[in-house]
Amino acid sequence: MAENTDVVVIGGGYAGVMAANRLTQRDDVTVTLINPRPVFVPRLRLHQLVGGSHDAVVDWGRW
């Protein structure tokens, strides 16, 4: 019987999201991502938010 590992990733920045996504590919790992925002904010797009051409957020389901 395989043992399941619970992993908590604190912080939904680029590194946290990439780590969580990589870990979810494993069948024996359950991942919980803790982040203060309900959406991912790609910091590289904040200039588009200021310019009004993009809302600078991405739903977690798209990662």
N, CA, C, O and CB atoms as a CASP TS submission, in Angstrom:
PFRMAT TS
TARGET T0000
AUTHOR 0000-0000-0000
METHOD Language model
MODEL 1
PARENT N/A
ATOM      1  N   MET     1       0.838  -1.172   0.000  1.00  0.00           N
ATOM      2  CA  MET     1       0.000   0.000   0.000  1.00  0.00           C
ATOM      3  C   MET     1       0.887   1.240   0.000  1.00  0.00           C
ATOM      4  O   MET     1       1.748   1.396   0.865  1.00  0.00           O
ATOM      5  CB  MET     1      -0.955  -0.005   1.211  1.00  0.00           C
ATOM      6  N   ALA     2       0.670   2.115  -0.972  1.00  0.00           N
ATOM      7  CA  ALA     2       1.486   3.326  -1.093  1.00  0.00           C
ATOM      8  C   ALA     2       1.051   4.362  -0.060  1.00  0.00           C
ATOM      9  O   ALA     2      -0.137   4.531   0.218  1.00  0.00           O
ATOM     10  CB  ALA     2       1.382   3.916  -2.521  1.00  0.00           C
ATOM     11  N   GLU     3       2.028   5.036   0.491  1.00  0.00           N
ATOM     12  CA  GLU     3       1.760   6.060   1.483  1.00  0.00           C
ATOM     13  C   GLU     3       1.628   7.409   0.784  1.00  0.00           C
ATOM     14  O   GLU     3       2.413   7.720  -0.112  1.00  0.00           O
ATOM     15  CB  GLU     3       2.876   6.097   2.557  1.00  0.00           C
ATOM     16  N   ASN     4       0.642   8.214   1.184  1.00  0.00           N
ATOM     17  CA  ASN     4       0.424   9.532   0.605  1.00  0.00           C
ATOM     18  C   ASN     4       1.178  10.582   1.427  1.00  0.00           C
ATOM     19  O   ASN     4       1.219  10.503   2.655  1.00  0.00           O
ATOM     20  CB  ASN     4      -1.094   9.862   0.545  1.00  0.00           C
ATOM     21  N   THR     5       1.765  11.548   0.753  1.00  0.00           N
ATOM     22  CA  THR     5       2.480  12.634   1.406  1.00  0.00           C
ATOM     23  C   THR     5       1.701  13.926   1.201  1.00  0.00           C
ATOM     24  O   THR     5       1.347  14.266   0.072  1.00  0.00           O
ATOM     25  CB  THR     5       3.929  12.764   0.856  1.00  0.00           C
ATOM     26  N   ASP     6       1.432  14.646   2.287  1.00  0.00           N
ATOM     27  CA  ASP     6       0.770  15.944   2.218  1.00  0.00           C
ATOM     28  C   ASP     6       1.842  17.029   2.190  1.00  0.00           C
ATOM     29  O   ASP     6       2.713  17.071   3.059  1.00  0.00           O
ATOM     30  CB  ASP     6      -0.207  16.149   3.424  1.00  0.00           C
ATOM     31  N   VAL     7       1.775  17.906   1.187  1.00  0.00           N
ATOM     32  CA  VAL     7       2.738  18.992   1.040  1.00  0.00           C
ATOM     33  C   VAL     7       1.988  20.317   1.077  1.00  0.00           C
ATOM     34  O   VAL     7       0.959  20.470   0.420  1.00  0.00           O
ATOM     35  CB  VAL     7       3.555  18.850  -0.281  1.00  0.00           C
ATOM     36  N   VAL     8       2.503  21.273   1.843  1.00  0.00           N
ATOM     37  CA  VAL     8       1.930  22.618   1.892  1.00  0.00           C
ATOM     38  C   VAL     8       2.945  23.559   1.262  1.00  0.00           C
ATOM     39  O   VAL     8       4.090  23.643   1.704  1.00  0.00           O
ATOM     40  CB  VAL     8       1.577  23.055   3.369  1.00  0.00           C
ATOM     41  N   VAL     9       2.509  24.270   0.217  1.00  0.00           N
ATOM     42  CA  VAL     9       3.345  25.265  -0.436  1.00  0.00           C
ATOM     43  C   VAL     9       2.831  26.628   0.010  1.00  0.00           C
ATOM     44  O   VAL     9       1.662  26.955  -0.200  1.00  0.00           O
ATOM     45  CB  VAL     9       3.320  25.115  -2.011  1.00  0.00           C
ATOM     46  N   ILE    10       3.691  27.411   0.618  1.00  0.00           N
ATOM     47  CA  ILE    10       3.303  28.735   1.110  1.00  0.00           C
ATOM     48  C   ILE    10       3.814  29.777   0.131  1.00  0.00           C
ATOM     49  O   ILE    10       5.020  29.950  -0.043  1.00  0.00           O
ATOM     50  CB  ILE    10       3.859  28.999   2.550  1.00  0.00           C
ATOM     51  N   GLY    11       2.883  30.461  -0.500  1.00  0.00           N
ATOM     52  CA  GLY    11       3.229  31.503  -1.460  1.00  0.00           C
ATOM     53  C   GLY    11       2.935  31.077  -2.876  1.00  0.00           C
ATOM     54  O   GLY    11       3.464  30.079  -3.365  1.00  0.00           O
ATOM     55  N   GLY    12       2.082  31.846  -3.530  1.00  0.00           N
ATOM     56  CA  GLY    12       1.680  31.532  -4.899  1.00  0.00           C
ATOM     57  C   GLY    12       2.373  32.389  -5.930  1.00  0.00           C
ATOM     58  O   GLY    12       1.757  32.799  -6.914  1.00  0.00           O
ATOM     59  N   GLY    13       3.659  32.667  -5.717  1.00  0.00           N
ATOM     60  CA  GLY    13       4.441  33.356  -6.741  1.00  0.00           C
ATOM     61  C   GLY    13       4.900  32.346  -7.775  1.00  0.00           C
ATOM     62  O   GLY    13       4.434  31.207  -7.790  1.00  0.00           O
ATOM     63  N   TYR    14       5.799  32.760  -8.625  1.00  0.00           N
ATOM     64  CA  TYR    14       6.261  31.866  -9.694  1.00  0.00           C
ATOM     65  C   TYR    14       6.852  30.568  -9.146  1.00  0.00           C
ATOM     66  O   TYR    14       6.513  29.488  -9.630  1.00  0.00           O
ATOM     67  CB  TYR    14       7.297  32.576 -10.555  1.00  0.00           C
ATOM     68  N   ALA    15       7.716  30.655  -8.160  1.00  0.00           N
ATOM     69  CA  ALA    15       8.359  29.455  -7.626  1.00  0.00           C
ATOM     70  C   ALA    15       7.358  28.550  -6.921  1.00  0.00           C
ATOM     71  O   ALA    15       7.398  27.332  -7.098  1.00  0.00           O
ATOM     72  CB  ALA    15       9.478  29.838  -6.663  1.00  0.00           C
ATOM     73  N   GLY    16       6.457  29.127  -6.123  1.00  0.00           N
ATOM     74  CA  GLY    16       5.463  28.337  -5.417  1.00  0.00           C
ATOM     75  C   GLY    16       4.515  27.616  -6.362  1.00  0.00           C
ATOM     76  O   GLY    16       4.195  26.446  -6.157  1.00  0.00           O
ATOM     77  N   VAL    17       4.069  28.314  -7.394  1.00  0.00           N
ATOM     78  CA  VAL    17       3.155  27.716  -8.375  1.00  0.00           C
ATOM     79  C   VAL    17       3.844  26.603  -9.153  1.00  0.00           C
ATOM     80  O   VAL    17       3.260  25.544  -9.382  1.00  0.00           O
ATOM     81  CB  VAL    17       2.628  28.785  -9.343  1.00  0.00           C
ATOM     82  N   MET    18       5.084  26.845  -9.558  1.00  0.00           N
ATOM     83  CA  MET    18       5.801  25.812 -10.306  1.00  0.00           C
ATOM     84  C   MET    18       6.059  24.577  -9.438  1.00  0.00           C
ATOM     85  O   MET    18       5.935  23.449  -9.915  1.00  0.00           O
ATOM     86  CB  MET    18       7.130  26.368 -10.839  1.00  0.00           C
ATOM     87  N   ALA    19       6.414  24.785  -8.174  1.00  0.00           N
ATOM     88  CA  ALA    19       6.637  23.654  -7.275  1.00  0.00           C
ATOM     89  C   ALA    19       5.341  22.876  -7.055  1.00  0.00           C
ATOM     90  O   ALA    19       5.332  21.646  -7.105  1.00  0.00           O
ATOM     91  CB  ALA    19       7.200  24.141  -5.928  1.00  0.00           C
ATOM     92  N   ALA    20       4.244  23.601  -6.811  1.00  0.00           N
ATOM     93  CA  ALA    20       2.959  22.937  -6.592  1.00  0.00           C
ATOM     94  C   ALA    20       2.519  22.157  -7.831  1.00  0.00           C
ATOM     95  O   ALA    20       2.054  21.023  -7.723  1.00  0.00           O
ATOM     96  CB  ALA    20       1.887  23.965  -6.210  1.00  0.00           C
ATOM     97  N   ASN    21       2.667  22.764  -8.997  1.00  0.00           N
ATOM     98  CA  ASN    21       2.281  22.074 -10.233  1.00  0.00           C
ATOM     99  C   ASN    21       3.123  20.828 -10.465  1.00  0.00           C
ATOM    100  O   ASN    21       2.599  19.796 -10.885  1.00  0.00           O
ATOM    101  CB  ASN    21       2.411  23.015 -11.429  1.00  0.00           C
ATOM    102  N   ARG    22       4.397  20.911 -10.202  1.00  0.00           N
ATOM    103  CA  ARG    22       5.263  19.749 -10.402  1.00  0.00           C
ATOM    104  C   ARG    22       4.880  18.616  -9.443  1.00  0.00           C
ATOM    105  O   ARG    22       4.841  17.448  -9.829  1.00  0.00           O
ATOM    106  CB  ARG    22       6.744  20.142 -10.204  1.00  0.00           C
ATOM    107  N   LEU    23       4.597  18.982  -8.185  1.00  0.00           N
ATOM    108  CA  LEU    23       4.238  17.970  -7.189  1.00  0.00           C
ATOM    109  C   LEU    23       2.891  17.319  -7.480  1.00  0.00           C
ATOM    110  O   LEU    23       2.699  16.142  -7.176  1.00  0.00           O
ATOM    111  CB  LEU    23       4.212  18.590  -5.809  1.00  0.00           C
ATOM    112  N   THR    24       1.951  18.073  -8.067  1.00  0.00           N
ATOM    113  CA  THR    24       0.632  17.483  -8.355  1.00  0.00           C
ATOM    114  C   THR    24       0.698  16.426  -9.451  1.00  0.00           C
ATOM    115  O   THR    24      -0.270  15.692  -9.648  1.00  0.00           O
ATOM    116  CB  THR    24      -0.352  18.573  -8.762  1.00  0.00           C
ATOM    117  N   GLN    25       1.796  16.332 -10.155  1.00  0.00           N
ATOM    118  CA  GLN    25       1.943  15.296 -11.181  1.00  0.00           C
ATOM    119  C   GLN    25       2.189  13.921 -10.569  1.00  0.00           C
ATOM    120  O   GLN    25       2.100  12.900 -11.252  1.00  0.00           O
ATOM    121  CB  GLN    25       3.086  15.651 -12.125  1.00  0.00           C
ATOM    122  N   ARG    26       2.496  13.906  -9.292  1.00  0.00           N
ATOM    123  CA  ARG    26       2.738  12.636  -8.605  1.00  0.00           C
ATOM    124  C   ARG    26       1.437  12.113  -8.008  1.00  0.00           C
ATOM    125  O   ARG    26       0.635  12.883  -7.480  1.00  0.00           O
ATOM    126  CB  ARG    26       3.811  12.803  -7.500  1.00  0.00           C
ATOM    127  N   ASP    27       1.231  10.812  -8.093  1.00  0.00           N
ATOM    128  CA  ASP    27       0.019  10.195  -7.551  1.00  0.00           C
ATOM    129  C   ASP    27       0.050  10.053  -6.036  1.00  0.00           C
ATOM    130  O   ASP    27      -0.998   9.907  -5.406  1.00  0.00           O
ATOM    131  CB  ASP    27      -0.185   8.841  -8.173  1.00  0.00           C
ATOM    132  N   ASP    28       1.247  10.095  -5.442  1.00  0.00           N
ATOM    133  CA  ASP    28       1.367   9.853  -4.008  1.00  0.00           C
ATOM    134  C   ASP    28       1.519  11.147  -3.198  1.00  0.00           C
ATOM    135  O   ASP    28       1.931  11.105  -2.039  1.00  0.00           O
ATOM    136  CB  ASP    28       2.549   8.947  -3.744  1.00  0.00           C
ATOM    137  N   VAL    29       1.186  12.298  -3.804  1.00  0.00           N
ATOM    138  CA  VAL    29       1.341  13.584  -3.129  1.00  0.00           C
ATOM    139  C   VAL    29       0.045  14.381  -3.220  1.00  0.00           C
ATOM    140  O   VAL    29      -0.571  14.469  -4.282  1.00  0.00           O
ATOM    141  CB  VAL    29       2.513  14.385  -3.740  1.00  0.00           C
ATOM    142  N   THR    30      -0.358  14.958  -2.093  1.00  0.00           N
ATOM    143  CA  THR    30      -1.484  15.889  -2.045  1.00  0.00           C
ATOM    144  C   THR    30      -0.907  17.264  -1.735  1.00  0.00           C
ATOM    145  O   THR    30      -0.162  17.424  -0.768  1.00  0.00           O
ATOM    146  CB  THR    30      -2.566  15.454  -0.971  1.00  0.00           C
ATOM    147  N   VAL    31      -1.253  18.263  -2.559  1.00  0.00           N
ATOM    148  CA  VAL    31      -0.662  19.588  -2.427  1.00  0.00           C
ATOM    149  C   VAL    31      -1.721  20.600  -2.007  1.00  0.00           C
ATOM    150  O   VAL    31      -2.828  20.625  -2.545  1.00  0.00           O
ATOM    151  CB  VAL    31       0.000  20.019  -3.746  1.00  0.00           C
ATOM    152  N   THR    32      -1.358  21.431  -1.038  1.00  0.00           N
ATOM    153  CA  THR    32      -2.180  22.571  -0.632  1.00  0.00           C
ATOM    154  C   THR    32      -1.345  23.821  -0.851  1.00  0.00           C
ATOM    155  O   THR    32      -0.239  23.938  -0.324  1.00  0.00           O
ATOM    156  CB  THR    32      -2.656  22.450   0.871  1.00  0.00           C
ATOM    157  N   LEU    33      -1.886  24.767  -1.642  1.00  0.00           N
ATOM    158  CA  LEU    33      -1.199  26.016  -1.910  1.00  0.00           C
ATOM    159  C   LEU    33      -1.843  27.112  -1.070  1.00  0.00           C
ATOM    160  O   LEU    33      -3.052  27.331  -1.149  1.00  0.00           O
ATOM    161  CB  LEU    33      -1.244  26.368  -3.423  1.00  0.00           C
ATOM    162  N   ILE    34      -1.040  27.795  -0.272  1.00  0.00           N
ATOM    163  CA  ILE    34      -1.545  28.877   0.576  1.00  0.00           C
ATOM    164  C   ILE    34      -1.069  30.198  -0.012  1.00  0.00           C
ATOM    165  O   ILE    34       0.129  30.437  -0.163  1.00  0.00           O
ATOM    166  CB  ILE    34      -1.066  28.715   2.064  1.00  0.00           C
ATOM    167  N   ASN    35      -2.038  31.049  -0.340  1.00  0.00           N
ATOM    168  CA  ASN    35      -1.736  32.337  -0.944  1.00  0.00           C
ATOM    169  C   ASN    35      -2.821  33.326  -0.527  1.00  0.00           C
ATOM    170  O   ASN    35      -3.988  32.946  -0.434  1.00  0.00           O
ATOM    171  CB  ASN    35      -1.641  32.224  -2.501  1.00  0.00           C
ATOM    172  N   PRO    36      -2.465  34.583  -0.272  1.00  0.00           N
ATOM    173  CA  PRO    36      -3.477  35.544   0.175  1.00  0.00           C
ATOM    174  C   PRO    36      -4.459  35.967  -0.914  1.00  0.00           C
ATOM    175  O   PRO    36      -5.519  36.505  -0.595  1.00  0.00           O
ATOM    176  CB  PRO    36      -2.802  36.759   0.719  1.00  0.00           C
ATOM    177  N   ARG    37      -4.141  35.744  -2.179  1.00  0.00           N
ATOM    178  CA  ARG    37      -5.033  36.127  -3.272  1.00  0.00           C
ATOM    179  C   ARG    37      -5.671  34.890  -3.898  1.00  0.00           C
ATOM    180  O   ARG    37      -5.048  33.830  -3.958  1.00  0.00           O
ATOM    181  CB  ARG    37      -4.266  36.932  -4.340  1.00  0.00           C
ATOM    182  N   PRO    38      -6.920  35.025  -4.364  1.00  0.00           N
ATOM    183  CA  PRO    38      -7.588  33.884  -4.998  1.00  0.00           C
ATOM    184  C   PRO    38      -7.160  33.671  -6.448  1.00  0.00           C
ATOM    185  O   PRO    38      -7.604  32.711  -7.078  1.00  0.00           O
ATOM    186  CB  PRO    38      -9.083  34.074  -4.942  1.00  0.00           C
ATOM    187  N   VAL    39      -6.303  34.547  -6.995  1.00  0.00           N
ATOM    188  CA  VAL    39      -5.830  34.442  -8.373  1.00  0.00           C
ATOM    189  C   VAL    39      -4.319  34.648  -8.398  1.00  0.00           C
ATOM    190  O   VAL    39      -3.742  35.207  -7.466  1.00  0.00           O
ATOM    191  CB  VAL    39      -6.544  35.479  -9.292  1.00  0.00           C
ATOM    192  N   PHE    40      -3.686  34.188  -9.479  1.00  0.00           N
ATOM    193  CA  PHE    40      -2.252  34.400  -9.673  1.00  0.00           C
ATOM    194  C   PHE    40      -2.051  35.761 -10.323  1.00  0.00           C
ATOM    195  O   PHE    40      -2.764  36.118 -11.261  1.00  0.00           O
ATOM    196  CB  PHE    40      -1.619  33.264 -10.543  1.00  0.00           C
ATOM    197  N   VAL    41      -1.078  36.520  -9.824  1.00  0.00           N
ATOM    198  CA  VAL    41      -0.761  37.831 -10.391  1.00  0.00           C
ATOM    199  C   VAL    41       0.602  37.749 -11.068  1.00  0.00           C
ATOM    200  O   VAL    41       1.632  37.783 -10.394  1.00  0.00           O
ATOM    201  CB  VAL    41      -0.773  38.947  -9.290  1.00  0.00           C
ATOM    202  N   PRO    42       0.616  37.638 -12.417  1.00  0.00           N
ATOM    203  CA  PRO    42       1.906  37.620 -13.107  1.00  0.00           C
ATOM    204  C   PRO    42       2.505  39.018 -13.092  1.00  0.00           C
ATOM    205  O   PRO    42       2.060  39.904 -13.821  1.00  0.00           O
ATOM    206  CB  PRO    42       1.752  37.108 -14.565  1.00  0.00           C
ATOM    207  N   ARG    43       3.497  39.203 -12.272  1.00  0.00           N
ATOM    208  CA  ARG    43       4.088  40.536 -12.060  1.00  0.00           C
ATOM    209  C   ARG    43       4.596  41.160 -13.362  1.00  0.00           C
ATOM    210  O   ARG    43       4.670  42.383 -13.480  1.00  0.00           O
ATOM    211  CB  ARG    43       5.238  40.444 -11.057  1.00  0.00           C
ATOM    212  N   LEU    44       4.941  40.328 -14.325  1.00  0.00           N
ATOM    213  CA  LEU    44       5.431  40.853 -15.594  1.00  0.00           C
ATOM    214  C   LEU    44       4.348  41.604 -16.377  1.00  0.00           C
ATOM    215  O   LEU    44       4.662  42.332 -17.318  1.00  0.00           O
ATOM    216  CB  LEU    44       5.979  39.719 -16.438  1.00  0.00           C
ATOM    217  N   ARG    45       3.087  41.434 -15.999  1.00  0.00           N
ATOM    218  CA  ARG    45       1.988  42.080 -16.711  1.00  0.00           C
ATOM    219  C   ARG    45       1.430  43.305 -15.985  1.00  0.00           C
ATOM    220  O   ARG    45       0.452  43.893 -16.446  1.00  0.00           O
ATOM    221  CB  ARG    45       0.884  41.088 -16.934  1.00  0.00           C
ATOM    222  N   LEU    46       2.025  43.696 -14.871  1.00  0.00           N
ATOM    223  CA  LEU    46       1.483  44.829 -14.123  1.00  0.00           C
ATOM    224  C   LEU    46       1.520  46.130 -14.914  1.00  0.00           C
ATOM    225  O   LEU    46       0.687  47.007 -14.689  1.00  0.00           O
ATOM    226  CB  LEU    46       2.244  45.004 -12.833  1.00  0.00           C
ATOM    227  N   HIS    47       2.463  46.271 -15.832  1.00  0.00           N
ATOM    228  CA  HIS    47       2.477  47.476 -16.670  1.00  0.00           C
ATOM    229  C   HIS    47       1.241  47.529 -17.572  1.00  0.00           C
ATOM    230  O   HIS    47       0.763  48.614 -17.903  1.00  0.00           O
ATOM    231  CB  HIS    47       3.761  47.521 -17.526  1.00  0.00           C
ATOM    232  N   GLN    48       0.714  46.346 -17.979  1.00  0.00           N
ATOM    233  CA  GLN    48      -0.502  46.310 -18.778  1.00  0.00           C
ATOM    234  C   GLN    48      -1.720  46.674 -17.935  1.00  0.00           C
ATOM    235  O   GLN    48      -2.676  47.260 -18.443  1.00  0.00           O
ATOM    236  CB  GLN    48      -0.687  44.929 -19.403  1.00  0.00           C
ATOM    237  N   LEU    49      -1.687  46.329 -16.652  1.00  0.00           N
ATOM    238  CA  LEU    49      -2.767  46.725 -15.752  1.00  0.00           C
ATOM    239  C   LEU    49      -2.830  48.247 -15.657  1.00  0.00           C
ATOM    240  O   LEU    49      -3.908  48.834 -15.744  1.00  0.00           O
ATOM    241  CB  LEU    49      -2.570  46.100 -14.348  1.00  0.00           C
ATOM    242  N   VAL    50      -1.689  48.875 -15.482  1.00  0.00           N
ATOM    243  CA  VAL    50      -1.637  50.332 -15.382  1.00  0.00           C
ATOM    244  C   VAL    50      -2.096  50.977 -16.692  1.00  0.00           C
ATOM    245  O   VAL    50      -2.779  52.001 -16.677  1.00  0.00           O
ATOM    246  CB  VAL    50      -0.209  50.797 -15.026  1.00  0.00           C
ATOM    247  N   GLY    51      -1.722  50.378 -17.814  1.00  0.00           N
ATOM    248  CA  GLY    51      -2.108  50.915 -19.122  1.00  0.00           C
ATOM    249  C   GLY    51      -3.536  50.605 -19.520  1.00  0.00           C
ATOM    250  O   GLY    51      -4.037  51.137 -20.511  1.00  0.00           O
ATOM    251  N   GLY    52      -4.199  49.747 -18.753  1.00  0.00           N
ATOM    252  CA  GLY    52      -5.595  49.417 -19.023  1.00  0.00           C
ATOM    253  C   GLY    52      -5.828  48.387 -20.110  1.00  0.00           C
ATOM    254  O   GLY    52      -6.957  48.234 -20.577  1.00  0.00           O
ATOM    255  N   SER    53      -4.780  47.669 -20.530  1.00  0.00           N
ATOM    256  CA  SER    53      -4.960  46.691 -21.606  1.00  0.00           C
ATOM    257  C   SER    53      -5.048  45.243 -21.113  1.00  0.00           C
ATOM    258  O   SER    53      -5.260  44.334 -21.916  1.00  0.00           O
ATOM    259  CB  SER    53      -3.826  46.812 -22.586  1.00  0.00           C
ATOM    260  N   HIS    54      -4.889  45.019 -19.813  1.00  0.00           N
ATOM    261  CA  HIS    54      -4.916  43.657 -19.262  1.00  0.00           C
ATOM    262  C   HIS    54      -5.260  43.768 -17.782  1.00  0.00           C
ATOM    263  O   HIS    54      -4.889  44.745 -17.131  1.00  0.00           O
ATOM    264  CB  HIS    54      -3.536  42.911 -19.474  1.00  0.00           C
ATOM    265  N   ASP    55      -5.975  42.761 -17.239  1.00  0.00           N
ATOM    266  CA  ASP    55      -6.325  42.829 -15.818  1.00  0.00           C
ATOM    267  C   ASP    55      -5.244  42.257 -14.903  1.00  0.00           C
ATOM    268  O   ASP    55      -5.381  42.315 -13.681  1.00  0.00           O
ATOM    269  CB  ASP    55      -7.618  42.096 -15.579  1.00  0.00           C
ATOM    270  N   ALA    56      -4.176  41.707 -15.474  1.00  0.00           N
ATOM    271  CA  ALA    56      -2.986  41.240 -14.754  1.00  0.00           C
ATOM    272  C   ALA    56      -3.250  40.163 -13.714  1.00  0.00           C
ATOM    273  O   ALA    56      -2.532  40.079 -12.717  1.00  0.00           O
ATOM    274  CB  ALA    56      -2.336  42.388 -14.089  1.00  0.00           C
ATOM    275  N   VAL    57      -4.271  39.337 -13.931  1.00  0.00           N
ATOM    276  CA  VAL    57      -4.497  38.187 -13.061  1.00  0.00           C
ATOM    277  C   VAL    57      -4.834  36.976 -13.902  1.00  0.00           C
ATOM    278  O   VAL    57      -5.368  37.100 -15.004  1.00  0.00           O
ATOM    279  CB  VAL    57      -5.621  38.470 -12.044  1.00  0.00           C
ATOM    280  N   VAL    58      -4.521  35.807 -13.379  1.00  0.00           N
ATOM    281  CA  VAL    58      -4.798  34.537 -14.061  1.00  0.00           C
ATOM    282  C   VAL    58      -5.435  33.595 -13.054  1.00  0.00           C
ATOM    283  O   VAL    58      -4.925  33.452 -11.943  1.00  0.00           O
ATOM    284  CB  VAL    58      -3.491  33.909 -14.672  1.00  0.00           C
ATOM    285  N   ASP    59      -6.532  32.954 -13.412  1.00  0.00           N
ATOM    286  CA  ASP    59      -7.167  31.978 -12.521  1.00  0.00           C
ATOM    287  C   ASP    59      -6.210  30.824 -12.249  1.00  0.00           C
ATOM    288  O   ASP    59      -5.472  30.399 -13.137  1.00  0.00           O
ATOM    289  CB  ASP    59      -8.489  31.451 -13.134  1.00  0.00           C
ATOM    290  N   TRP    60      -6.227  30.320 -11.021  1.00  0.00           N
ATOM    291  CA  TRP    60      -5.336  29.224 -10.649  1.00  0.00           C
ATOM    292  C   TRP    60      -5.526  28.010 -11.550  1.00  0.00           C
ATOM    293  O   TRP    60      -4.566  27.282 -11.803  1.00  0.00           O
ATOM    294  CB  TRP    60      -5.567  28.831  -9.199  1.00  0.00           C
ATOM    295  N   GLY    61      -6.726  27.778 -12.033  1.00  0.00           N
ATOM    296  CA  GLY    61      -6.983  26.613 -12.877  1.00  0.00           C
ATOM    297  C   GLY    61      -6.232  26.621 -14.186  1.00  0.00           C
ATOM    298  O   GLY    61      -6.082  25.570 -14.810  1.00  0.00           O
ATOM    299  N   ARG    62      -5.755  27.773 -14.623  1.00  0.00           N
ATOM    300  CA  ARG    62      -5.024  27.863 -15.887  1.00  0.00           C
ATOM    301  C   ARG    62      -3.560  27.522 -15.723  1.00  0.00           C
ATOM    302  O   ARG    62      -2.853  27.410 -16.724  1.00  0.00           O
ATOM    303  CB  ARG    62      -5.157  29.246 -16.471  1.00  0.00           C
ATOM    304  N   TRP    63      -3.065  27.350 -14.482  1.00  0.00           N
ATOM    305  CA  TRP    63      -1.664  27.031 -14.261  1.00  0.00           C
ATOM    306  C   TRP    63      -1.509  25.574 -14.202  1.00  0.00           C
ATOM    307  O   TRP    63      -0.396  25.079 -14.022  1.00  0.00           O
ATOM    308  CB  TRP    63      -1.127  27.664 -13.007  1.00  0.00           C
TER
END
